[in-house]
């Protein structure tokens, strides 16, 4: 999974899916207060670019909250239709739109 991109002459590296999702999100005061917002519009665009290139499998295999720690994550993972998932797991997020 690629967590790095070059944009506007700058290299942007993200540590995990959680950081990409947080920084790709539109600016919200709560995210700023929590320290998870992108530092700039450029970083936000870079995070969106990285997110768009991730696959459905990347998102499923790297949950924001671990399966063992969260009942919602367990419910989602346990109820995935594996036949349908196997047909789309290699699609990029941009291809799902």
N, C-alpha and C positions, 0 to 999 in steps of 0.2 A: 504494500500500500504506500503510495506516494504522499508524503506530508509536507512537501516543499514545492515552491514555485518561484519564478523570477518575474517580477512585474515592475514596470517603471524604473528599470535598472537596479532594483533592489531584490535581494533574495529573502524570501519569507519562509521560515521553518516552523512547523507546529509540532508539538510533542505527541499529540494523540487526537483521536476523533472528537473527544469532548472539547478540546480547545478549538478545533476547527469549527464545530457547531456553534460554540459560544461567540467566536469572533466573526463568523459569517452572518450572524444575526444582526438585524437593524439595530441601531443605537437606542438603548433604553437606559434610563437613569438607574434602575435597579442593577443592571449589568455593570454599569460604571462603578456604583457603590460596592458591588461584590468583587470588583477587580477582574472581571472576566471579559469585558468589552474590548473590541479592537482598539488599538492605540491611535489609529488614524483611518480615514476613509480608504487609503491605499491598502492598509493591512486587511480591512474588511473585504475589499475586492479580491485580494490574494486568497483569503480564506474561502470565499465563494468559489473561486477558480479551483482550488484544491478539492472542495466538497463536490463540485460538479464532475470531477474526474474520478471520484471514488466509485466503487461498485456497490451494488445492493449487498453483496456478500461482505464487503468491508464493513458496512454499517452493522449488519447482523452479527458478524464475528467480533465486533469491538463495541459492545454496549457501553453506554455512558455509566450505567450502574451495573455492577456484576450480577449475574444470574442468582448467585447464592445470597445476595444482599437485598434483593428487591422483588416483591411479589408481582409488581406490574411487569417487570422484565421477564419473569418466569412465565406469566400468563401469555404474554405476546409470543415468546419463543416457543412455548409448548403448543400454541394454537396455529402455528404457521402451517399452511398447506404445502407440504414438501414437494409435491408434483408441480404446483404453480411456481414455487420458489426456485426449483431447479431450472425452470425455463427462463427466469429473469435474473438469476444471481450474478451473472457476469455483465449485466447492463450497467453502464455508468449512471450516476444519479441524473445527469443531464438528459440521458436517453429515456428516462421514465416520465418526463414531463410531457 
